[in-house]
Amino acid sequence: MHCDVWRAAILYAPAATTRCRALNPDPNNILEIRSKMNRNWLIKEATIVNDGRVTVGDLRVRAGRIEAIGTQFAARKDETVVDAGGLWLLPGMIDDQVHFREPGFPHKGDIGSESAAAVSGGITSFMDMPNTDPPTLGRAALDDKYARAAGRAFGNFGFYMGASNDNLEAIKAIDPTTTPGVKVFMGASTGNMLVDDPGILDGIFAHAPTVIITHCEDTPTIQANMEAARQRHGDQPIPVTEHPLIRSREACITSTRLALSLARRHDARLHVLHISTADELALFEAGPMAGKRITAETCVHFLHFCDQDYDGLGTLIQCNPAIKTAADRAALIAAVADGRIDILATDHAPHTREEKSRPYPASPSGLPLVQFALVSALEHVHDGHLDLPTLVERIAHAPAERFGVVDRGWLREGYAADLVLVDPAAGTDVTPDSILGRCGWSPFEGAHFRSRVVSTWVNGHRAWHEGELSPQAAGERLAFSGAGR
């Protein structure tokens, strides 16, 4: 199916209809659909980037798994051969932070539409956040999300359990093999998901049987900053350039210090999301992730934009935490390189253009990012700020290790064939016509990136190739090792 036709299908087919079978298949036919996929491949002469090494060789996929990695493999009759000379073969990106908006917000996106955009950009697995409608605060809501994704997700999927002031017992009862972790909003959030009761916070860090992931912004600081901005501007609208001053660095570091103190008190496994300031980096340990109890993540937009971009892009780059200064951006890039930042993700959070056009602060925070996340990150390799094995560590190996993802995240024999083939010499131009996400816009519009995602394989099925999306959704539920605390 041509990309333009398929894009129309994912943009306009409601999740509750069967207008597009791949997005809403009959569950009884999922295995039949999978059995007809081509999952035998021989990728020849690729530049293979994996486990800290760069080599040239062949990779064979058999029945959706990596069967062998070596050189000078002879083709078999039942496999498709790909000449990958001059191209980079990477493990697919594992995005540990997305908001795919299902259930509750189908006009912004859903599991089908946003996972389609993700695989087109080389993301083969995603972990979705709990602030949906209803929020994911118990086992029934978690099971509902997994049921929704079966047969509709183009990438592999995991869903977080959420925390509130009211669900501590549900958190204690989590089966750590069913979810990558429990998400705690230690700052303003939508719905019933702000955890601001000190006793409940202490209980979560004491008893959560899995990784705790946190959004760290201090609500009282934000509220005080907003009131000060209102007083400064009086009857005039508050400009969006105030956003990084309202969602300030002080709000971030105050909340991050609290999360770290709770984690150390209870020896909990903590992963702090979307670090946005240079100030916070001193709180984290550089070097390999192995053995760390506390880890950190940042996102591709914090490495690309800075506060000078608000003048041109306005609310289109409004997000929480806020994009801050060029000095913060440079410090974050350096921290990705030295390991103080362990994981690079997206925090993909689409809103419609109409919603984003509302005057600040009525405009919602969040950016659609999955489609161009990898090529955006590869710019830092082209610029010499990151080496390619380090980037692969941050986008694939580290998230698999941090969350105990079974048999994914590396190019290893026996592992699921989640692969991305990148042409480092062919560019990507971000145009309105190229955007696959349902919201139909990107903060990267007008950008030229020096790399291009040629092909993406999910469980051995080529989900994306040369600008076209396969109509067959090959994503599977992620398995977690459940290593516990």
N, C-alpha and C positions, 0 to 999 in steps of 0.2 A: 504494500500500500504506500503511495507517495506520501511524503512527510506532511504536505499541506492538507491533504485529505484527512490523514490521521489526526493532525493537530485540531482540525475542526471537530472531529469526533470526541476528543478528550476535553475540548473546551466547552462543548455545548450539550454533551450527553449527560443528563442528570444521573446521579448515582442510583436512583430508585427505578430506572428504566432498563430495558434490555436493548436499547438502540445500538449499542456496541457490545457484542458478545464478550470480547476480551476484558472489558471493564466490569461486566456483570454476568459472568458465566453461570450456567447451571452447575452447582457443586458436584452433581453426579457425573459430569462430563470432564472435570478437571484432569483426572488421570488419563482419560482418552486423549485430551488435547496435548498433554505432556508427552504421551507416547509417540505422537507424530512429529515432535520437534527433532531437529537435527542436533545431536549433542556429541558427535564424534568429529574432532578437528585435529589437524596437524598445522601448527603455526611454526613457520620455518624462518631461521636466520634473524630472529628478533633480538633486539638489545634488551635483555631481561634484567630488570631492576628488582632485587629481592634480598632481604636479610642482610643489608649493608653492602651488597656486592652488585657490580654491573658486569654482565657477561653477554656474549653473543651465542645463541644456540636455538634449539628447537624445543617446543612444548607440545605434548600430545594430550588431547582430551578424549576420554572414553566414557560414554554414558553419563556425561555431566561432571565427571571427576578428572583431576589431573592424574594421568596414568604414568607419564614419564617426562623428565626434563633432561636433555642431553644435546648431542650434535649428530648431524648427518643421518637423521631418521628417514627410512624409506616409507613412502606413502602406502597406506592400505586402501583397498577398494571401497570400503564403506565410510571413508572419512573425507572431509572437505579440507583442501590444502590452502593455506593463507601464506603468501609471500610477504613477510614482515621485515625485509631488509631495510635498514635505516630507520625503523620505527621502534619506539619504546614499548615494551610489554610490562605492565605493572599489575599488581593485585588491585582489584577494584576498591575504590574508596569506601570506607565504612563511616557514614555520617552519624555521629552519636547524638545529634541534636537537630531535630526537625519538628515543625508544626504543620502537619498535612491537613488539618482543619476538619477531620472527620472523627466522630459525628459532630454536627451542629452548625457548620458554616460552609455549606456546599457552594455558595456563590464565590467563595474565596479559593476553594480547592478541595480535593478529596484524595483518598489513597491512590486511586487510579491515575488521576491527572498529574499529581505531583511526583509520584514515583516514575511516571513516564519521562517527565522533565529530568529527573535525577539520573536515570540510566543513560539518557542522551549525553549527559555530562560526565559519565564514568563512575557514578556512585552506584554500587551494586547492592549495598545494604544500608538500611536506615533504622534509627531508633527514634520513635515518635513520642512527643511530650503529652502529659496528661491533662493540660488545660483546654479540654474540648467541652462540648455541651451534650450530655452531662460529663462532668470531669471524671477521670479515671481514679476513683478513690476506694475501689473495692474489687474483689475478684470477679464479680459478675460483669462490671464495666470493662475490665481487662480482657476477659474471655470474649466479650462482644466485639472488641476491636480486632482480635485475632480472627474471629469469624468473618468480619467485614473484609479483611485483607486477603483471605484465602481465595486464590484464583483471580484476584484483581490487581495485586501489587506486581509491578514490573521488576522491582528489586526485592531482596530479602528483608524481612521486617521483624522488629521487636518493639514492644510498647512498655513505657515506664508506668509504674504505679505512682500516684500523686500523694502528697501529704496535705493535711489540713489540721485545724485545731481540734477536729472531731474524730479522726480515724486512726488513732494510735494503735488500737487493738488490731485493726486490719493490717497495719504495717508490720506488727509483730508476727502476724500469721502468714506473711508472704512466703511463698515457695521460691527460693532464689533461682531455680531453674526455669521459671516462667517469665522473668522480666530482667532487663539489664540493671535495674536499680529503682530507687525511690527518689522522686524529685521533690525538693523542698524550695519553695519560693520564700526566701528570707528578705522579702521586700515586696513592693506593691505588685499585685497580680489581679487577674480577672476572676470573678466568681468567688467560690469558697476555698481559695488555695493560698492565701497569705497565712503563713504560720508565724504568729507574733506572740504566742503564749510561751514564756520561758520554760515552764514545766513540760510542755509538750515537745518543744525543741530538744530539751535535755533527754526526754524519753525516746525520741526518734534516734538520736545519736547513741543512746545506750543500748537500744534493742533492735534496730533495723538489721535484718539478717542478710542484707546485700549492700552493694555500693550505695552511698548517699550522694546524690548530685544536687548542687545548689545554685540558685540564682541569687547573687549577693548584691543587694542594694538596700541601704538603710532607709526605711519609710519616713521616720521623723525628720531626717535630714532633707529628704526630697520635698516634704511638705513645707518645711521652713524656707527652702530655696524658692519654691513656687510662690509662696506668699511674698517674699522679698521682691521677686520679679514683678508681681502684680502691683506692688507699691511703686516700683521704679517706673513702670509704664502707665500707671493710672488708667485713663479711659482708652488708651491706645492698645492695639493688639500686641501680645507678647510675640516677638519674632522667633522663628525656629532656631535661630543662632543662639538663643538662650538655653536650648535643650541640654547641651553638655555641661552647662553651669547649674541647671536644675537637677538633672540626674548626674550629680557631680562626682569627681574622683573621691571626695571625702565620703560620700554615700557608699561608694564601692568598697573602699578600703576598710571602713568601719564594719560593714557587714561581713567582709571576707575574714577579717581578724576574728570575729565572733565564731564563724563557722570553723575556722582552724582550731580555736581554743576548745570548742566542743568536741571536735574529732580527736584531739590529743588527750582530752580528759577521759574519753571512753575508748580510746584506741580503735576508733571507727575508720572504715575505708571511706575517704571523702574525695570527690571529684568536683572541682569548682569550675563552673561553666563560664564561657565568654568573658575572659579577662580583657579589660579595655584600657587599663592604665599602667604606666611604668611603675607607679608607686607600689602596686600589688606584687610585682615580680620578685621583690626582695623576700617575700614570704615563702617562696617556693624553692625547691632544691633543683639545681642543674644536674645534668647527666642522664644516664639511661633510666627508664621507668622501672625496671625490675627492682623489686624490693620496696618501692615507695608505697606508703599507706595513703599519702595525700598527693593528688595530682591536679594538673591545671589544663584548661583548654582555652584557646582563643578561636576566632572565626575569621573567615576570609575577608570580610568587609572591613575589619579592623586593620588588616594589612594593606588594604587598597585605598581607603578613603581617610580623610582627616577633616578637622573642623573648618578648614578653608573651603571645603566642598559644599557646605550648607548654602552659601550664597547662590550657587548655580543649581543645586539639586533640591534644596529645601526639605520638605517633609518626605521626599522619596528616599532619603537616607536616615530618617528618624527611626531609631531603634532603641531598645533598652537591654543592657546599658548603652549609653550614648557613644557614638563615634567622637573621639577626642582629638588631641593635637597631633601634629606631624612628629613631634618628639616622642609621644606615646606610640605612634605607629612604628617608628624606627626601633624603639625598645622592644616592642612585641615581636618584630621580625627577628631581632637578635636572640630573643628568648626562645623562639621556635628553633633556631639553629643550635642553641646550647642545651636545650632540654628542660629549661625552667617551664616552658610550655610543652606539655607532653602530647597533646592532641590538637589537630586543626580540624574544625568542623564548619557548619554553615549557620545554624540557628534560622534556617529557612522558615519564613513566616509571612505568607502572602496576604495582602489586602487588595481590594480593587483600586483602580486609579481614582475613582470617584471618592472613595473613603480617604485616600491619601491626600486628596486635594482640599480637604476641609482645613480651615485655618487652625494653626497651632494655638493651643494644645488639644483641640478637639480631634485632630488627626491621630489615627492609631499608629502605634510603633510596630515595626517589623518589616523585613525585606524578603522578597523572593530571590533565592540565591543558588539553588542546587544545580541548575543547568550549566552555569559557567564557573562553578566553584573550583574545579580542578584546573581549568586553563588559567583562571585568575591566579591560583597558587603557583602554577608553573612559571609565571612571570618572575618570581623571586629566584627561581633556578636560572632562568635566562639572564637575570641581572647579576648573578654571582653571589647573592645573599644567602642562598641555601644550596646544598648539594642535593642531587636527585635521590640518593638513598635515604638521606635524612627526611626529605619530604614524604617519601613512601612510608617511612617509619611513623610519621605523625598522622598520616591519613588512613593507614591500613593496619600495620602491625600493632601500633599502640592501642587503638580502640579495641581490637580483637583481644589483646592481652588484658587491658583494664577491666573489660566486662565479661571475660571468660567466654567469648564467642567460640563455639566448637567448629573446628575444621575450616576456618575461613581467615582471611587477613594476610595470608602468605601464599606464594607460589611454591607449593610442596606437593610431592606425590601423595595421592590419597585425599587431598583436600578438594573441596568444591571448586569448580572451575569458574570463579568470579574474576574476570580479567578485563583490563582496559588496554587498548592499543592506541598509542598516541603518536601523531606525526609532529615532531618538534620543529619542523621547517615549514609547515602549512598553517596559516593563521586562521583565527576565528573572528569574524566581525559580528558584533551583537547588534542586530536590527530588529525592529518590531515583528517582522515576518518570521524571524527565526525562533521566536519564543514559544515554548510548549506549555508552560504553566497556565492554569486557568485564568489567573488575574491578567495575563496578557502584557505585562510590562516587566522591565528589569532595571535596577539602578545602574547596570553596566551598559545600557543602551548607548551606542555611539563608540564604544571601546573597540579596540583591535588588540586581540591577544595573539601571541606568536606561536602558540601550539593549537592543535586540533584533535579532538577525540574522533578517531577513525571508526573504532568498533568497541562495543561493550558486550561481554558475555556474562550471563547470570545463570549459574548452575549448568554451564555448558551450552546454553541456548544463546545465539547471537541476538541480543535484544535491540541493538542499535548498530547500524552500519552505513557509513557514507551518507549521513543526513536522513536516513529513513529508520523509522521505529517499527519493530516487528509487532503485529497485532496480538501476539500471544504473550500473556503475562506469565513469566517463569519464576517469579519470586517465591521463596519458601520461608516458613517461620524459622527465625534464628533459634538455634539451640544454645543454651548457656550452661556452663559447667557447674554453676551453683556452688562456687568455692566457699561462699559464706563470708563471715567477718574475718 
